């Protein structure tokens, strides 16, 4: 069985060896745990964002960043591209932000390989049929502060590893690395909806790819939460290759998958969040999906596509100022 923690650790070592070039900082805690600051007290970089995203995916995906503009009807933004031949494990077994880290006053959303050791949440691993037994735990944290020894100890205990074998990578939402890694969830948003909302067996998804714009840094973590979500919901495109059986209605799946099928669709995420009294649980789960979905049903040979890129919402979300030539 592939180990997402061991695969990711190879990338972590590369980041530590090239910390200065990547504009990141490496800190060893007193209990031996290692923290990689990718945007809290350092600027980070494009390459750090790419590697951070690849680690989130358990090292089981190719991640690329194109600085040639991703043109969406006149809206030009750089974009992140993800390709994986292990969609269920890479996106749901690793990348899914399924672990809320709460230790004392410290809070962060945890994603990445260590979740597979702690089984966070357990149901996900039962549904995709995956487990990891590595002695190294690699966890990615979306947070504006660096974790301390107590946080590392908690992660070690939950993952049943020594604190000295815990590696915590941290990037705030309002950072270049943070923005990149959230757009890099474009494929995962689709597999998440397949499993959690549409009750589809994601193990049938054999290959997947996706592309999404990267949000500029427009404000603090709260403002960036809206902008980064909108990049996927209104600008993300995904491609899934599914090995269906005769009981699967892949056409219906494709029609149900994009974000435009949600009752909350059509407004920037922050407007939807505000209308829900800032309660995530009051937002339709079906909204968290790519803008456009293409599915290749490998059994029938048919290809379905549904959804749309919504440039107007993206422009509104980012408060784009279009300058005209005088």
N, C-alpha and C positions, 0 to 999 in steps of 0.2 A: 504494500500500500504506500502511495506517495505521502511524504510528510511535508505538509505546508510550512511547518516551523523550520525544518532543516533547509528546505528550499529557500525560504525567506532569509534565513540567517546568512546564507552565502551573499545575499545582496546587502545585508546589514554590515557585514565585514568590509565590503567594498566601499560603503558610505563612510565608515569610520576611517579607513585608510586614506580617503580623499576628502576629509572633512573641510579643510581649508579651501580647496577648490570649489566645493559644493556650497560654501557659505553656511555651514552648519556647525554646531558645537557638540562635543562628546563629553559627558560628565559621568564619572564613576561614583556611585553612592557608597556610603560607609558599609553597607551590608553586601557590597559587591555587585549590585545591580547596575546596569548601564542605561543612561538616558541620552537620547539623541535629540537635541533641540534643533528643530527644522523651521523655526519661525517665531518663537517666543521672544528671545533676546538676540536673534540673528536674522538676517534677511532671507536666508534660503536661496533657492535658485531653480531654474527650469529643470535642470537635471535631477536635483534633489526631489522635486515634485514627481518626476517620472519614476524614480526609484522608490519613493514612498508609496506611490500607487501600486507599483509592482509587488511590493512587500505586502500591502493590504490584500492583494490577490493571491497571497501564498506562493509567489514565485511561479505560478502556473499560467501566466499570461504574458503576452508581448504588449508593452505600453510604449506609445510614441507620442511625441508632441510636435506638432507642425506649426511653425511660425509664419508659414505662408498663410494668408488670411483664409478663414472658413467663411465664404461669402454666403449670406442668406438674404437674398433680395436687397443688397446694399448694406447690410450690417456685417462689418468685417471684424472678426475676432480670431485669435489663435485657438487651436482646438486640440483635444486629447483623443487618441485613438487606442482602443483596446481590442485585442484578439485572444481568444482562449480555446483550447481543445479539451478543457476540463471545466465547463461552465458551472455545473452544480457545486463542485468542490471549491473552485476559485472564488465564485461570487457569494454563495450562501454559506459555504463551509469556512470561508476566511473573511472576505471583504465586508460582508453585511455588518452594519453598526449595531450589533445585537447585545452589547455588554455595557451597561451603564455603570461606570466606576464611581462609587461613592465611598470615600474614606475620610472621616473627619469632615473638614471643610472643603476638601478637594473633590471636584467633580469633573468627569470627562466622559465622552462617548468613546467606547473602545471597539475597535474593529481589527481584523487581521487574524493571523494564524493562531495566536494563543487561545482564541475562542474555542478552537477545536479540542484543546486540552481541558479547558474548564467546562466544555459543553454548554455554552451560553448562546442561545437557549438549547436545552437538551432535545426538544422536539425537532428542531431543524436537522440535527445530525441523525436522528432516527429516520426522518423522511428522505434524506439524501443517501443514507447508508454509508456514512463516513466517520472515521475516528483517527486520531493521531496519538502516538505514544512517545513523542520525542522528549528528550530531557532538557530541551531549550525552549523557552517561551518568548515569542516576539509579538508585541502588542502595539498597535497604532492608536494614539490618543488625539482626539480633536478637543483641544483645550487651550486656554490663554495663559496657563501657568504650568510650570514644570512639576512633576510628581516628586515626592520625597521617599525616604526609606519605608515609611509606613505603607504607602501605596504599593511600592515594589514588593513588600512582604505579603500584602494581601493577594496580589497577582500570583506570586510564587505559590502560596498556599492553595489557591483555587486551581492552579495548573499542576500541582504536585511536582514542582521542580525546586531546585535550590535558588535562593535569591540571586546568587552570583550568575545564574543562567537566565536571568530575566533581562530583556532588552525592550525599552520603552521609547518609542518614537513619538514626538509631540509636534503638532502643527496647529496653530489657531485657525479658525474659519477665515479671519481677516488677515490672511497671508498668502503669498504666491503658492507655496506648497499646499496649503489648505484648500485653496480654490481649485488647484489642479486635481487633487485627489478626490474632491467631491464630484467634479465633472467626470472623473474616471470611473464613477459608479453607474454610468449610463447603462451598461449591460446588466448589472446587478439589479437595477430598478425593475427591469423587465422580468428577470427570473424570480425576484421577490414577489411581484404581482402574480405571476403564474402560480406560485406555490401558495402564498398566503391569502390571495383574494379569489383566484380562479380555480384553485384546487387541482392544478395540473401537475402531473409527475415530471418534475424537472430533470430527472435522470434520462429522460428521452431526448433532451437537448444535448446534442453531441458536439456541436461547434457553435461559437457565438462571436460576434464582433460588434463594436459600437463606436460612435464618434459624437463628441459634444463640444460646444464652445466653452472656453475658459473665462470665467467672470473676472473683469477688472476689479481692483481693490477700491470699492466705492464708499467704505465706511468701516464701522466697528464690527465685531463678531455678529451682533444682532442684525445689522443691515446686510451683512454678507450672507447670513443664513438664507435670506430671501433670494438674493441674486444668484447664489450658487445652485439652489434648488431649481430656479427658473431655467438655468442653462440646460438641464436635462429635460424638465417637463415641457419646455417650449422649443428647445433647440436640439435635443438629442435624437440620434438615429441609430437603430439597432438592427442586427441581422442574426436570425436564429436558424440553425439547421436541425430539424427535428426528425427523429426516427419514430414515426407514429405507428399505431396499430389501427385495426379496422373500426374500433370504437371511438377513436379520437376525431373530433370535428375541428380540424386545424383552421379552416376558414373562420369559424366562430371565435376561435382563440385569438386569431389575428385582429378581428374586429373589436374584441373586448380588451385588448392589451394596451393600446396607447393611452396617454393621459387625457386626450380629448373626450374619452368616454365617461369621465367623471363629472358629477354634478357641480363640482367646485372649479371646473376648468374655465379659463377665459380671463382670469385676473392674475396679476403678479402674486407670487406665493405669500408675500407679506400682507397683502390685502385679505387673502383667504385666512391667514393665520389670525389676523386681527378680528375678522368676523366670527372666528371660532373662539373668541375670548382668550387667545394665545394658549389654547389647549390642543395639542397635537391629536389627542384621541377623538376630538370632534371633527377632524378633517377626514374626508372620505379617503380610505386607504388606496382606492383605485386611482387617485390622482398621482401618486408617486410611481410614475412610469415614464418611459421615453415618449417623445413627441411623435416619432414615426417608427413603425415596426414592419419589418419584412421577414417573412417566414418561408423557408424552403422545406416543404414536406417531402423528405427523401423517399418515403414509401411510394407516393403517387407521382412524384416528380413535379408537382405543382408549386408555384411560388405566389404567395399572397403578400400584399402590402396595404397598410392602412395608417391614417394619421396625417399630420401636417406640421410644418415648422411655422410657428407663430411669431413672426418678426416684430409685430406691433407690441406684443406683450413684453418681448425681450427688450425693446427700446425703452418702454415705460419702466421696466424693472431697473434698468441701468441708468435711467435719466440721461439718455444719449442726447448730446447737443450736436446737431448737424450744422457745420459751418459751410457757408456758401461762398463761392469765389466772387469777389467784388468786381 
